[in-house]
Amino acid sequence: MATVGKYCKAYSVKNLRKFSQWTECAENTRKENKSVERKEVAINRELTDDDFLYLQENYVVTDGIYKDENIIFENVTPEWQEFCHKTLEFEIPAYEQVKVEASTQK
């Protein structure tokens, strides 16, 4: 079963490709239905600079919101993390815990 992480953010492929050590696992892109010789066939979509991918909380890049499916880039290095923070300005929000008081009304 696919896992949705706590946070991910969409970035254009064009911006992700600016990383000098960027590689793509094109065989992991989402499937699209195409008509080939009058038959519907599911094939991997081709990524263009205008497409969007998702940078997950664990710095893996996916073609969709699930952090363990359609993994396009998973070479998580300190250089990649620095690129994400400095160039892409990727930050995981720090959510504060909210304490909810019980109602005293009857």
C-alpha atoms as a printed R data frame, in Angstrom:
    type eleno elety resid chain resno       x      y       z
1   ATOM     1    CA   MET     A     1   0.000  0.000   0.000
2   ATOM     2    CA   ALA     A     2   1.305  3.448  -0.925
3   ATOM     3    CA   THR     A     3   2.496  5.719   1.873
4   ATOM     4    CA   VAL     A     4   1.713  9.419   2.048
5   ATOM     5    CA   GLY     A     5   4.411 11.277   3.958
6   ATOM     6    CA   LYS     A     6   3.908 14.145   6.342
7   ATOM     7    CA   TYR     A     7   5.165 16.726   3.827
8   ATOM     8    CA   CYS     A     8   6.119 17.076   0.185
9   ATOM     9    CA   LYS     A     9   6.393 20.001  -2.202
10  ATOM    10    CA   ALA     A    10   6.034 20.147  -5.976
11  ATOM    11    CA   TYR     A    11   8.881 21.517  -8.108
12  ATOM    12    CA   SER     A    12   9.240 21.853 -11.845
13  ATOM    13    CA   VAL     A    13  11.514 19.313 -13.469
14  ATOM    14    CA   LYS     A    14  13.424 22.258 -14.934
15  ATOM    15    CA   ASN     A    15  14.442 23.432 -11.446
16  ATOM    16    CA   LEU     A    16  15.314 19.947 -10.210
17  ATOM    17    CA   ARG     A    17  17.536 19.361 -13.250
18  ATOM    18    CA   LYS     A    18  19.720 22.295 -12.181
19  ATOM    19    CA   PHE     A    19  21.357 20.026  -9.602
20  ATOM    20    CA   SER     A    20  24.710 18.972 -11.068
21  ATOM    21    CA   GLN     A    21  24.349 15.338  -9.955
22  ATOM    22    CA   TRP     A    22  20.707 14.973 -11.023
23  ATOM    23    CA   THR     A    23  19.707 11.645 -12.576
24  ATOM    24    CA   GLU     A    24  16.250 10.381 -13.452
25  ATOM    25    CA   CYS     A    25  14.837  6.877 -13.233
26  ATOM    26    CA   ALA     A    26  12.564  7.397 -16.237
27  ATOM    27    CA   GLU     A    27  11.212  3.862 -15.947
28  ATOM    28    CA   ASN     A    28   9.559  4.890 -12.646
29  ATOM    29    CA   THR     A    29   7.388  7.677 -14.040
30  ATOM    30    CA   ARG     A    30   3.628  7.353 -13.746
31  ATOM    31    CA   LYS     A    31   1.832  5.478 -16.492
32  ATOM    32    CA   GLU     A    32  -0.298  7.276 -19.080
33  ATOM    33    CA   ASN     A    33  -2.847  5.725 -21.378
34  ATOM    34    CA   LYS     A    34  -2.003  6.207 -25.063
35  ATOM    35    CA   SER     A    35  -3.667  4.969 -28.185
36  ATOM    36    CA   VAL     A    36  -1.242  2.819 -30.174
37  ATOM    37    CA   GLU     A    37  -2.585  1.226 -33.338
38  ATOM    38    CA   ARG     A    38  -6.138  1.768 -32.069
39  ATOM    39    CA   LYS     A    39  -5.448  0.064 -28.743
40  ATOM    40    CA   GLU     A    40  -5.195  1.675 -25.327
41  ATOM    41    CA   VAL     A    41  -1.740  1.043 -23.900
42  ATOM    42    CA   ALA     A    42  -0.285  2.209 -20.560
43  ATOM    43    CA   ILE     A    43   3.195  3.639 -21.054
44  ATOM    44    CA   ASN     A    44   5.548  5.633 -18.865
45  ATOM    45    CA   ARG     A    45   5.137  9.359 -19.348
46  ATOM    46    CA   GLU     A    46   8.080 11.353 -20.624
47  ATOM    47    CA   LEU     A    47   9.198 14.148 -18.336
48  ATOM    48    CA   THR     A    48   9.583 17.645 -19.751
49  ATOM    49    CA   ASP     A    49  10.968 20.752 -18.082
50  ATOM    50    CA   ASP     A    50   7.385 21.946 -17.556
51  ATOM    51    CA   ASP     A    51   6.276 18.858 -15.592
52  ATOM    52    CA   PHE     A    52   6.219 18.752 -11.808
53  ATOM    53    CA   LEU     A    53   7.692 16.200  -9.413
54  ATOM    54    CA   TYR     A    54   7.415 15.983  -5.639
55  ATOM    55    CA   LEU     A    55  10.292 16.491  -3.224
56  ATOM    56    CA   GLN     A    56   9.453 14.381  -0.177
57  ATOM    57    CA   GLU     A    57  10.361 15.000   3.469
58  ATOM    58    CA   ASN     A    58  13.140 12.398   3.128
59  ATOM    59    CA   TYR     A    59  14.596 14.278   0.081
60  ATOM    60    CA   VAL     A    60  13.530 11.580  -2.377
61  ATOM    61    CA   VAL     A    61  11.821 12.885  -5.530
62  ATOM    62    CA   THR     A    62   8.693 11.121  -6.766
63  ATOM    63    CA   ASP     A    63   6.254 11.376  -9.642
64  ATOM    64    CA   GLY     A    64   3.221 11.717  -7.391
65  ATOM    65    CA   ILE     A    65   2.442 12.439  -3.767
66  ATOM    66    CA   TYR     A    66   3.274  8.986  -2.410
67  ATOM    67    CA   LYS     A    67   6.753  8.831  -0.933
68  ATOM    68    CA   ASP     A    68   7.366  5.177  -1.779
69  ATOM    69    CA   GLU     A    69   6.007  4.985  -5.347
70  ATOM    70    CA   ASN     A    70   7.245  6.296  -8.702
71  ATOM    71    CA   ILE     A    71  10.660  7.215  -7.289
72  ATOM    72    CA   ILE     A    72  12.524  9.354  -9.823
73  ATOM    73    CA   PHE     A    73  15.559 10.423  -7.769
74  ATOM    74    CA   GLU     A    74  16.834  8.880  -4.536
75  ATOM    75    CA   ASN     A    75  20.524  9.773  -4.400
76  ATOM    76    CA   VAL     A    76  20.197 11.691  -1.129
77  ATOM    77    CA   THR     A    77  23.571 13.234  -0.338
78  ATOM    78    CA   PRO     A    78  24.613 16.260   1.716
79  ATOM    79    CA   GLU     A    79  25.090 18.127  -1.604
80  ATOM    80    CA   TRP     A    80  21.527 17.295  -2.647
81  ATOM    81    CA   GLN     A    81  20.143 18.403   0.705
82  ATOM    82    CA   GLU     A    82  22.099 21.665   0.470
83  ATOM    83    CA   PHE     A    83  20.747 22.238  -3.053
84  ATOM    84    CA   CYS     A    84  17.229 21.620  -1.768
85  ATOM    85    CA   HIS     A    85  17.611 24.138   1.051
86  ATOM    86    CA   LYS     A    86  19.611 26.853  -0.703
87  ATOM    87    CA   THR     A    87  18.457 26.691  -4.316
88  ATOM    88    CA   LEU     A    88  14.951 25.261  -4.032
89  ATOM    89    CA   GLU     A    89  14.321 26.861  -0.617
90  ATOM    90    CA   PHE     A    90  12.809 23.586   0.612
91  ATOM    91    CA   GLU     A    91  11.880 23.623   4.275
92  ATOM    92    CA   ILE     A    92   9.698 21.246   6.192
93  ATOM    93    CA   PRO     A    93   7.304 23.318   8.299
94  ATOM    94    CA   ALA     A    94   7.607 22.999  12.050
95  ATOM    95    CA   TYR     A    95   4.071 22.427  13.176
96  ATOM    96    CA   GLU     A    96   3.357 23.399  16.748
97  ATOM    97    CA   GLN     A    97   1.281 21.086  18.875
98  ATOM    98    CA   VAL     A    98  -2.043 22.629  19.747
99  ATOM    99    CA   LYS     A    99  -3.501 21.812  23.133
100 ATOM   100    CA   VAL     A   100  -7.270 21.596  23.098
101 ATOM   101    CA   GLU     A   101  -9.000 22.232  26.376
102 ATOM   102    CA   ALA     A   102 -12.130 20.264  27.230
103 ATOM   103    CA   SER     A   103 -15.293 22.310  27.286
104 ATOM   104    CA   THR     A   104 -16.615 23.097  30.766
105 ATOM   105    CA   GLN     A   105 -20.145 23.846  29.569
106 ATOM   106    CA   LYS     A   106 -22.919 21.336  30.252
